[in-house]
């Protein structure tokens, strides 16, 4: 159905006369939700340097001063757990070898002072402090046996030297403490809930379309593992540069987005993939955002899912973000959940797929203003731009497929 400019002006003027209000639009303003008025949307968008990558890692580089390194040294356990596996295994191996060699030097010094070595200035005629320890290599082997197993063979300590007995006790205590710490670091690294978050899926794109008469921002969320996560809570923020009335530049100014899953609020029952919805109303920072504005906007929507792993009981967090070039206007996610027999079937191949739908290209503020108008030309008060006449087909909006 083709609408002339006079028809559009009649609709607008009829709304103004019946409502008794002045239009906030310019006199020659063209309603931006008809394909014949806007043509094809541009495809080039300004890229926004994201703070959170799609993998959930923070895209932040910190410049440290030398004094700040003390904070990492005082909390060595956390620093080791946060390190990469290659560094943990390297530190694990070097720490054991270095302690073995350190105590080997102490055993060699005791044997040298007692005259048990071939290089000692004088030879002891009595029983040695440690049998068969006559050089540094044999002292290293004895140190390894003492710290690792404390099970001696032909090479063993005697009661000839009290200092050797004391060093044996010190190395035994230190060996158990050192091994407990290193095993604890490896276990903490293995049991971190970070790996559990790898099974949490976020949709590659977010979409904006109409739901229940309102523009809504939507994205999908799913858990691929058979063991579920419990006590799930979803949060979202929008990061955008802002200039205060005093001229202060606020970089990545944060504002919370009200999101919900169906009527359950921000608490999610994540048995199957769910669609998280942000209703763009007067409280939303996207209230004045239109389809054309989306191509030139610079912001980032950061999403965080906090949950508890059912298998371990540890709290985990999965993150994702969406920039304007990852938001599809006038699209809706395909259905992937079907009832089959006595169960539910989920087709994950449809997880990221969308379909284009009729959607107003104006901002939510403009949409609400037009929805409140009651023109005699529009039998439908809620959507006067979709059904101008009761027997007229819907107006198809031409949205770029490349978006």
Secondary structure, DSSP 4 states (H G I P E B T S, - for coil): ----HHHHHHHHHHHHHHHT---SS-TTPPPTTSHHHH-SPP--------SB-TTS-B---PPPPGGGHHHHHHTHHHHHHTS-HHHHHHHHHHHHHHHHHHHHHHHHHHHHHHT-STTSSS---S--SBTT--SHHHHHHHHHHHHHT---SSS-B-TT-HHHHHHHHHHHHHHHHHHHHHHHHHHHHHT-TTTGGGGEEE-S-EEEEEETTEEEEEEEEEE-SSSPEEEEEEEEEEEEEEE-TT--EEEEEEEE---BSTTSTTEE--SS-EEEEEE-STTSTTTT--HHHHTT---EEEEEEEEEETTT--EEEEEEEEEGGGEEETEEEPP-EEEETTEEEE-GGGSS-EEE-----S-HHHHHHHHH---TT-S-SS-TTT-SSTTSPPPPP---TT-
